[in-house]
């Protein structure tokens, strides 16, 4: 007779691939702040990467019309044809890139687009070069594909950008891909055209290396025209562009992202998505269509507001001892070095890590931030300024008072 009770430990064992994954610290910190808010604590959440602006009315109207028009059935796996056409036209109009609709796959958020590309491209043991600081999910998605992440460290002194020499030195016969994120999460760094051209020259010497270019923050750019590494023709056939409507159009909850890739890879991503989720939400696609076909005045309005908020945060942080910052050129994050604060003490408790500092500020100042260890930079901490000016002022005042209590 089988003893099912004795087998309970075996039955509760998750797969090795899930066991080795780290939980998203950005989502975890956001959830902690929400839990405290439910308990009546006045927490200001500067941990989440989400515009605080509402989705534009014309986008919501398009979604309402789609419902009234009964666009409520399964959509094609890669997305509706009119949305694929619109994305293709957008890439040509705004970025001078030539991706046909057959080279585009619409997914349930840019995160799924990234996962599709990684799983379709990376085999066990393949190396993926990832500049640090990096977005939290890059490393974990490579783990799922059984690839190997090769981390390139950058610093605040060079605005967290890799150099051509760093890239050249990191490439081996096992290198399959390079991640680039510009404008960057978590640093707000923006690569110039000349900087991208120099990296493209290195990549031109390695025809088996692909570039996964995460451009989700394209429209939140304080230095002018967005530059993409896909513009350089001698490597264009090896560049996969990841984008979506979440950040630029305040549509995070709608979950629409896309990849633009070589046709063979787009086909593979569609094949994979067909077995994982099928086509993305039909109503959300019609909302995204309205956003992508718009004149981009809404993203421009948000960008202007974010620039003001960035300057507010930088000014406040410059007056708090222990925070060292550069001037981010895009996205909505300030990534501050806090090494001078590590080792300080509060009520006999030592602030040893940026995680300790984040929890101290959450519990003492009721301000939620994300520690740099989540992004491969343990001596840093990330401030999201996707919050109102009043909230930012109050949050930074609270941080200043809390830091003054450290000995």
N, C-alpha and C positions, 0 to 999 in steps of 0.2 A: 504494500500500500504506500502510495506517495504521501510524504509529509509536507503539505503545502506551507505550513507555518515556518518550517526550517528553510524553505526556499525564498522567503520574503525578501531577504537581502539581495538575492540574485534578481528577483523580479523588479526591484526598485532601481536597478542599475541602468543609468542612461548610457547612450552611446559614447564612445571615446571622443567623437568629434564635438559633441555638445559639452562633455565634461571639460575639455581643454579650453573652451571659449570663455572669455571674460565678459561679464555683463557691461553694458554701455554705462559708463560713469556719468555721462551727461544726462541720460534719461534717469539714472538712479538719483542723482542730485535733484533733478526737477521733481521727481516723485516724492523725495523727502520733504521738499519745500511745500508741496501740495498737502502732504500728510499733516504737516505742522499748521498749515492754513486751516485745515478742517478742524483742528483742535482749538482754533481761535487765535493762533499766533499770527501777528502781522508780519509775514515774511515777504521781502522783496526778492523776486526771483530773477537773478541775472545769470542764471546757468543755462537757460534754454536758447537754442539757435532758431528763433522764430520771430518774424516781424510781428509787432503788436498792432499793426494796422489791419482794418477789416478788408476782406476780399472786395475788390471794386464792384460797384452796383451793376455795371454792364456785364460783368462776368456772372454774377448771381442771376441776372435776368436771362442770360443764355442757358443757364442750368434749369431755371424754371420753365423756359420754353421747351427744353428737351424733355422734361417730364410731361408737359402738356401734349407734346408731339409723340409721346409713347416710345421714346428712345430708351427702352428699359429692358431690352433683350441682350443676350450675349453679344459682345463685340468681337471683331476679328482679333486674333491673338496678338498681332503686332500693332493694333490700333486702327481706328477708322481711317479710311482713305483720305478724307478731307483734312484730317489732322496731320497725317503724314505729309501731305502736299504742303500744308501751312508751315510745318517745321522745316521742310526742305527749302521753301521760299524764304523763311526767316534766316536760315543759315547763310543763304546767298545774299540777302538784302543787308543784314547786319554784320556779317562776318566774312563775306566774300568767299564762302566755302561751297564746294560742289558735292553735296550728298543727295543722291536721288531718294525718292520715297522708299525704294526697295532696300536702301541702306539704313533705314531708321526703324527702331523698335520702341514703341511707347510702353511704359511699364508702370507698376504701382509705386510711384515715387522714384527719384534718382537713386535711392539706395538699392532698389531692386535692379535698376539698370546696371549699377556697378557689380552687383552679385552675379547677374547674368553674364557679364563680360568676363569676370574672373573665372567663373565655373566653366565657361565655354573656351577659355584660352589657356588656363594654367593646369598643368599636370603635376603629379607628385614629384617633388624635388626641384621644380622650376623656381628660379629666383626672381623676385619682384623687388625692384628698388623703390624705397619709400622715404622721401625726405621727412625728417623730424624737425619741428613738431608736425604731427599728422592728425588727420581726422580719425576718431577712435575706431571706426569700422573697417578701415583699410586692412589693418593687421589681422583682424578677426576673420574677414572674408578670405584672405589668403590662406589662413589656417584651415578653413573649411575645405578649400581646394587642395590641401596638402602641399601647398607651395612653401617657399622659404622667403621670409621678408628680410631684405638687406637694408638696414637703416642708415641713412646719411644724416649726421647731426649738423644742424645749423645754429646760428646764434643771433642774439638781438643786435649785435654790432653790424651784421650785414643784412638786417631786416629779414632774417630767417629764410634766405634763399640759397640754394645749392649753386656751386660754381661748375663750369665745364670740366675742370680738373677733377673735382669730386666725382662727377658722373663718369668720366672716362676711367678713373681708377676703380670704380665699383663694378663695372661691366665685366662679366666672365662668360665663358662658353655656355653657362647654365642660365644666363639672364634672359628672361622672356618679356619683361615689361617694366616700365617706369611709371609711377604715379606722379602726376603734377596737379596741383590745386591752386588756381589763381583766378580771382582773389581767393585768399586762403582762409580756411577754417583749420586751426584756431587763431592764426596770427594776424589776419587782415593784410598780409603781404600781397603785392601785385607785381608780377614779372613784366618788365618792359619788353618791347619788340626786340631790342638789341640783345637782351638777356636770353630771350627765347631762341633767337637766331643762333646764338653761340651754343646753346644746348643742342639745337637741331644739327649743327655741324658735327658734333660728337656722335649723335645718333646716326647720322648719314654713313658713318664708318662701320656701323653694326646693323646690317639689314635684317637681322632676326629679332631685333628688339622693338616691341610695340610701346606706344605711349597711351596711357589712359588719362585723358585730360578732363579733370573735374571742374566744370565751369558754371556750377549752380549759382554762384554769387556774381555772375557776369554783370548784372545791372546795378550792383551796389559797388560802384567804382568811383573814387574821388579824384582820379588823375586823368580823366578823359576817356578816350576810346579803349574799349576792351581789346586786348591782344590775345590771340590763341596760337598755340604751337602748330595747329593744323594748317595754318596759312602757308607753311613752307612746303613747296611742291615736291622737293626731293625726299621728304619723309611722309607726305600727306597720306599715302596709302597704308601707313602703319599707325595712324593716329585715330583713337576712338574718343569722340567728344561725348561727355556726359553733361546733361543739362535738364532743366525742368521749369516748372512755374511756381514752385513752392516759395522761394525767397524773393524773386523779383516782382511777383504779383500777389504776395501775401496769401498764398493758397496752400499752406502746409498740410492742412487736413484733407485736401482734395486728392492727394497722393497721385500726382501725375509727373513722371519724369521720362526721359528718353535717352537712348544712345544713338549716335550716328557713327557708323563703322564700315569697314570693308564689307562688301555684299556677302561674302562667304561667312563672315563672323556674325553679321546681323541675322542671317538665316539660322545660324547655330543658336543665337540668343532667343530667337522666336521659337525654335524647337524646344529649347529648355523651358521657356516660359509657358509653353503649351502644356507641359506636364506638371508645372508647379502651381500656376495661378490662372491660366488662360488669359484672355484679354482684360485690360484694365476697365475700371468702372465707366459705364457708358455715359452717364450724366456728367461726370467729372471731365471726360474727354471733350464734351461740347463746351464746357466752361473753359477748359484750357484752349480750345480753338479760338474762342472770343479773345482771350488774353493775348495769345500769340499773334493774332491778326490786328491787334490794337496799335495805336500810335506810340506806345511806350511812355506816355506822359505820366502814368501812375507810378511806374518804377522810378522815373526821374524825380517825382515829388518825394517818394520815400528816400531816395538817395540823398537829396538835399537835407532832409530832416536827420538822417543818420550822420551826415557830416557834422552837423551842429552838435549832436549828442556826443560824437567822438571827441570833439574839442572840449566839451564840458567835462567828460570823464578824464581826459588827459590833464586838464587844468586841476581838477580835484586831486587826482593821484599824485601830481607833482608836489603837492603840499603835505602828503602823508609820508613820513619817514619809512624807508624800507621797500618802496615800490619803484622799480626802474622800468621805464617804458620807452619804446620807439614810437613813431607816428605811423600807424597802419593806414594803408592807402585804399582799402576796400573792405567788403563784408561788414559785419557789425560787432567786432570783437577787439578788445585790447588784451594782449598777452603780456602780462607783467612779470618780470623777474622779482622773486621774493626771497632770494638766498640770504639777505641780511636779516630777515625775520626768523629764519630757521635756527633753532637753538634757544629762542627766547622762552620765557616761562609765564604761565598764568595760573595762579592758585596752585602752585607745586606741580602743575602739569607742563611738560616740555613740548613745545611746538617743534617737532623733529622734521616733519615733512610738509609738503604743500597740502597733502590730504588732511593732516592735523590742522593746518591753518584754515582750510575750507570749513572743517567742522567747527572750529572755534568761532569763525565769523558767522556761521549759520546759527549756532547755539547762543552766542553772545550778542551779536549785532542783528540777528535775524535777516541776514543777507545770504542768498544762495549763490555760490560760485562753483567753478569746476577746477579741481587741482590739475596741475600740469602733467602729473604722472599718467593721466588718461590719454595724453597726447604725445607721450614719449619724451617729455621735458619736465622732470620732477622738481626743478627749482623755480617753476613758473606757476601762475594761476590765471585763469581766463575770466574776464569780465565780458558779458554780453550787454551791449547797450541798445538792445531791441526792447526798450522800455521808455516810458514817457520821461521828459526832462525833469518833472517834479519827482518821479520815483528815483531817477538817477541821482539827483541832488540829495535826497533823503538817504539813499543807500550809501553813498560815499561819505556822508556825514556820520552815519552809523559806523562805517568801517574805520574812519579816523578815530572815533571815540574808543572803539574796541582795541585798536592797535596801540593807543596811548596807555592801555592797561597792561601791556606786556612789559616784562622786566628782563 
